[in-house]
Amino acid sequence: MTELPSFPFPVGPRSEPPPEYAALRGCPHRVRLRAGGEALVVTSYEDVRQVLSDRRFSRSANADGPLFARSPESLPLVMAD
C-alpha cells in the first residue's frame, strides 16, 4: 500500500507554491489530512470547476455533519458554498 502524501504541504520561505503541487498536477490525488482523514486534491481547471459547480460538494448537501474535521488554523472559507 502506497503512503499518501500529507496535506496541507509545508510552506517554504518563497512566495511560490510548495513543490509537492507539481507532482499532483493534472488529475485528482488522494492525500492524508493532519487529522488523519483522507481527501482528494484537484488541481486541473476542469476538475476544480466541476467541484465548485457540483451540488454533491455543497455544504448544505452535507448538513448532517462537517465535510471534514477542521483545525483551528484552517480557513472557514472551505466550509462555505
Secondary structure, DSSP 8 states (H G I E B T S, - for coil): -----EES----SSSS--THHHHHTTS-EEEEETTS-EEEE--SHHHHHHHHH-GGG-TGGGTTS-SS---TTS-GGGG--
